[in-house]
Amino acid sequence: MSGAAAYTDHCKQQQEALLQQHLPLVRRIAHHLMARMPAEVDVNDLIQVGMMGLLEASKNYAASQGASFQTYASIRIRGAMLDELRRSDWTPRSVQRKARQLATATREVEGQHGRSASDTEVASHMGIGIDEYHSMLRDTAACRVTGFDDQPLGTDVAVDESSPLQQLQNTGFKESLADAIGQLPEREKLVMSLYYDEELNLREIGEVLGVSESRVCQIHSQALTRLRSRMGEWTQG
């Protein structure tokens, strides 16, 4: 075997070892995302796409970027999965419409009262009962919040090169989103932190808060609805 061939074989072995080492990370991110996905989304498809993201991360990572490989890879893996979900466009129009209605009503109520709106206030404003309101929240629980999930929040790692204007827009988005999250009611803020920062699933969060998994899903959906209503200038829908 020539020196070049031996080097290529060595690199391939290193790459395969790296993929095997981080396969649990890919699976964990896939199952974490599945908590908000409809039944027709196959977790194995997400894992396959995530492996491609991991492969790209292994090719492009540079320690000089100031983050560990796992941090960098997590961003690329999650981004690859979200890109695939966007391409599949699985969210029904009826669910998107409900998400917009909830966000609009929440924004209007909070504009009137100058504070966070309660679920009963929003339901009353929409002219529906509290049970129907909660049903709408459940329906939109898996609805992607465009512009929230595709931002690498909480890190300064540059996943892709972008223009100065795009960098400025990303910075503005993250600052606005951080401010909006900071103004959430305490329980909603805690659920968001446990889900996105600590990466607990809904069942685990329920155990922490002493409530059911369905209640956590409801709180999470309510927080996303509130954020959607407050981030109208950055998102659509």
Residue, then its C-alpha position, 0 to 999 in steps of 0.5 A: m500500500s502506498g503512503a497516500a493510500a495508507y494515509t487515506d485509509h487511516c483518515k477513513q478509520q478515524q472518521e468511522a471511529l468518530l461517527q461511532q463515538h458520537l452516534p449516541l449524540v445523534r440519537r439523543i438530538a433526534h429523540h429530543l426533536m421527536a417530542r414535538m413531531p407528528a407521528e408520521v415523522d420517522v426517528n430513524d430518518l432523522i438519525q440518518v440525516g443527523m449522521m450526515g450533519l455529524l460527518e460534515a461537522s467532522k470535516n469542517y471543525a476547527a478548534s480555533q472556533g472556540a468551542s468543543f467538537q461536541t458543541y459544534a457537532s450538536i449545532r450541525i446535527r440539529g441544523a441538518m435535521l431541521d433542514e430535512l423537516r423544513r424540506s418535508d413541509w409536514t405541518p398541515r395548513s390547518v395547524q399553521r392557521k391555528a398557530r397564527q390565530l393563537a399568536t394574534a390573539t395573545r399579542e392583542v390581549e397582551g397589548q391591551h393589558g400590558r402584561s403576559a396574557s393568561d390562557t383564560e384571557v386569550a380563550s375569552h378574547m377568541g370567543i372559545g372555551i378553555d378546553e377548545y383553547h387547550s385543544m388548539l395548543r395541543d394541535t400546534a405543539a408540533c408546529r415548527v416556529t419558523g426562525f426559532d429552531d433554525q438559529p444556533l442560540g447560546t453559542d458564538v460558533a459560526v456554523d456557516e459563513s454569512s454576510p455582515l448583514q446576515q450576521l447583524q440580523n442573526t445577532g438582532f434576532k438572538e437579542s430579541l428572542a433572549d429578551a422575549i424569553g426573559q419576559l415569559p412567565e416563570r413556569e414557561k421560562l423554566v420549561m423552555s430552559l429545561y427543554y432547550d438548555e438542559e435538553l430534558n424531554l417532556r416526561e423528565i420536565g414533568e417529573v421536575l415540576g411535579v406535573s403530567e407530561s401533557r401539562v408540560c406539553q401545554i406549557h411549552s406550546q403556550a410559551l411558543t405561542r407567546l414568543r411567536s406573538r412577540m417576535g412578529e417582526w422576525t417570524q411569519g406565521 
